[in-house]
Amino acid sequence: MVKKILVCTNYRANPNHPSCAARGSKEAALELTRQLQGKNVKIEIEESPCMGFCNIGPNMRLIPGGEFFHEVSDKKIAEIIKAVKIFLKT
């Protein structure tokens, strides 16, 4: 089974309804991709519709059955990469 990181890229134009895309999820996914290059970490990064945690986004999730990451920013990328390496060993 292919292991992936899902990145919520749902966008809501109404500022009263938060969305991951409006909070920078696409930029976070690009930064994650950039930092994974050259680390020999084989995982797909895939855009996803809403994960249901809009108030604490941007959100990412390791699949299948892996952990969620909330409030993802450039500062959390190192933590996510560490979790990915552990996840790939399972």
PAPA-453078 format. One line per 4 residues: for each residue x, y, z of N, C-alpha, C, O. Coordinates in steps of 0.2 Angstrom, whole numbers, plus 2048, in hexadecimal, padded with zeros to 3 digits. Layout:
// residues N
X Y Z X Y Z X Y Z X Y Z; ...
This chain:
// residues 90
804 7FA 800 800 800 800 804 806 800 809 807 804; 802 80B 7FC 806 811 7FB 805 816 802 7FF 817 803; 80A 818 804 809 81D 80A 80A 824 807 80E 825 803; 806 828 80A 805 82F 808 804 834 80D 803 832 813
805 83A 80C 803 840 810 7FE 843 80C 7FF 846 807; 7F8 844 810 7F3 848 80D 7F3 84F 80F 7F4 850 815; 7F2 854 80B 7F3 85B 80D 7EC 85E 80B 7EA 85E 805; 7E8 860 810 7E2 863 80F 7E3 86A 80B 7E7 86E 80D
7E0 86A 805 7E1 871 801 7DA 874 800 7D9 877 7FB; 7D5 872 804 7CF 875 804 7CF 87C 805 7D2 87F 809; 7CB 880 801 7CB 887 801 7C4 88A 802 7C0 888 7FE; 7C3 88E 807 7BD 891 807 7BE 899 807 7C2 89C 80A
7BA 89C 803 7BB 8A3 801 7B9 8A8 807 7BB 8AD 808; 7B4 8A5 80B 7B1 8A9 810 7B6 8A9 816 7B8 8A4 819; 7B9 8AF 818 7BE 8AF 81E 7BB 8AD 824 7BF 8AC 829; 7B4 8AD 825 7B1 8AB 82B 7B1 8A3 82C 7AF 8A0 831
7B3 8A0 827 7B4 898 827 7BB 896 825 7BC 897 81F; 7BF 894 82A 7C6 893 828 7C7 88D 823 7C2 889 823; 7CC 88D 820 7CE 888 81B 7D6 887 81B 7D9 88C 81C; 7D8 881 81A 7DF 87F 81A 7E2 883 814 7E8 886 815
7DF 883 80F 7E3 887 809 7E4 88E 80B 7E9 891 809; 7DF 891 80E 7DF 899 80F 7E5 89A 815 7E7 89F 815; 7E6 894 818 7EB 895 81E 7F2 893 81B 7F7 892 81F; 7F3 891 815 7FA 88F 812 7FB 888 811 801 886 812
7F6 884 811 7F8 87D 810 7FC 87B 80A 800 877 80A; 7FB 87E 804 7FE 87D 7FE 806 87F 7FF 80A 87B 7FD; 807 884 802 80E 887 803 811 882 808 817 880 807; 80E 87F 80D 811 87A 812 812 874 80E 817 871 810
80E 872 80A 80F 86C 806 816 86D 801 81A 868 801; 816 872 7FE 81C 874 7FA 822 874 7FF 828 871 7FC; 822 877 804 828 877 809 82A 86F 80B 82F 86E 80C; 825 86C 80D 826 865 80F 829 861 809 82E 85D 80A
827 862 803 82A 85F 7FD 831 861 7FC 835 85D 7FB; 832 867 7FD 839 86A 7FC 83E 867 801 843 865 800; 83B 866 808 840 863 80D 840 85C 80C 845 859 80F; 83C 858 809 83C 851 808 841 84F 803 844 84A 803
842 854 7FE 847 853 7F9 84E 851 7FB 851 855 7FF; 851 84C 7F9 858 84A 7FB 858 847 802 85E 845 804; 853 845 805 853 842 80B 851 83A 80A 851 836 80F; 850 838 804 84F 831 802 848 82F 806 848 829 809
843 833 807 83D 831 80A 838 830 804 836 835 801; 836 82A 804 831 828 7FE 82A 829 801 827 824 803; 827 82E 800 81F 82F 802 81C 834 7FD 81F 839 7FB; 816 832 7FB 812 837 7F6 80F 83C 7FA 80D 83B 800
80F 842 7F8 80B 848 7FB 805 849 7F6 806 84B 7F0; 7FF 849 7F9 7F9 849 7F5 7F4 84F 7F8 7F3 84F 7FE; 7F1 853 7F3 7EC 857 7F6 7E6 854 7F8 7E4 84F 7F5; 7E3 857 7FD 7DD 853 7FF 7D7 858 800 7D9 85E 801
7D1 856 800 7CB 85B 802 7CB 85B 809 7D0 859 80D; 7C6 85F 80C 7C6 860 813 7C6 85A 817 7C4 855 816; 7CA 85B 81D 7CB 855 821 7C7 856 828 7C7 852 82C; 7C3 85C 828 7BF 85D 82E 7C2 861 834 7BF 861 839
7C8 863 833 7CB 867 839 7CD 86E 837 7D2 870 838; 7C8 871 833 7CA 878 830 7CC 87D 836 7D0 881 834; 7CA 87D 83C 7CC 882 841 7D3 881 843 7D6 886 846; 7D6 87B 842 7DD 87A 844 7E1 878 83E 7E7 875 83F
7E0 87B 838 7E4 879 832 7E9 87E 831 7EA 883 835; 7ED 87D 82C 7ED 878 827 7EE 871 82A 7F2 870 82F; 7EB 86C 827 7EC 865 829 7EF 861 824 7EE 862 81E; 7F3 85C 827 7F6 857 823 7F4 850 827 7F3 850 82D
7F5 84B 823 7F4 844 826 7F8 83F 822 7F8 83F 81C; 7FB 83B 826 7FE 835 823 7F9 82F 822 7F5 82E 827; 7F9 82C 81C 7F5 827 81B 7F8 821 818 7FD 822 815; 7F6 81B 819 7F0 819 81D 7F1 819 824 7F6 817 827
7EC 81C 828 7EB 81B 82F 7F0 81F 833 7F1 81D 839; 7F4 824 830 7F9 827 834 7F6 82D 838 7F0 82F 838; 7FB 831 83B 7F9 836 83F 7F7 83D 83B 7F9 83D 835; 7F3 841 83E 7F2 848 83B 7F7 84D 83E 7FA 84C 843
7F8 852 83A 7FC 858 83C 7F7 85E 83B 7F4 85F 835; 7F7 862 840 7F2 868 840 7F7 86E 840 7FC 86E 843; 7F4 874 83E 7F7 87A 83E 7FE 87A 83B 803 87C 83E; 7FF 876 835 805 875 832 808 87C 82F 804 880 82C
80E 87C 831 812 882 82E 819 880 82D 81B 87A 82E; 81D 884 82A 824 883 829 827 880 82F 82C 87C 82F; 826 883 835 829 881 83B 827 87A 83D 82B 877 841; 822 877 83A 820 870 83C 823 86B 837 822 865 838
826 86D 832 828 868 82C 82D 863 82F 82C 85D 82D; 832 865 833 837 861 835 833 85B 83A 835 855 839; 82E 85D 83E 82B 858 842 827 853 83D 827 84D 83F; 824 856 838 820 851 833 825 84D 830 823 847 82F
82B 84F 82E 82F 84B 82A 832 845 82F 832 83F 82D; 833 847 835 835 842 83A 82F 83C 83B 831 836 83B; 829 83F 83B 823 83A 83C 823 836 835 821 830 836; 824 839 830 824 835 829 829 82F 829 827 82A 827
82F 831 82B 834 82B 82C 832 826 830 833 820 82E; 82F 827 836 82C 822 83A 827 81E 837 826 818 837; 822 822 834 81C 81F 831 81E 81A 82B 81B 815 82A; 823 81C 827 825 818 822 828 811 824 829 80C 820
82B 811 82A 82E 80B 82D 828 806 82F 82A 800 830; 822 808 830 81D 804 833 81A 800 82D 815 7FC 82F
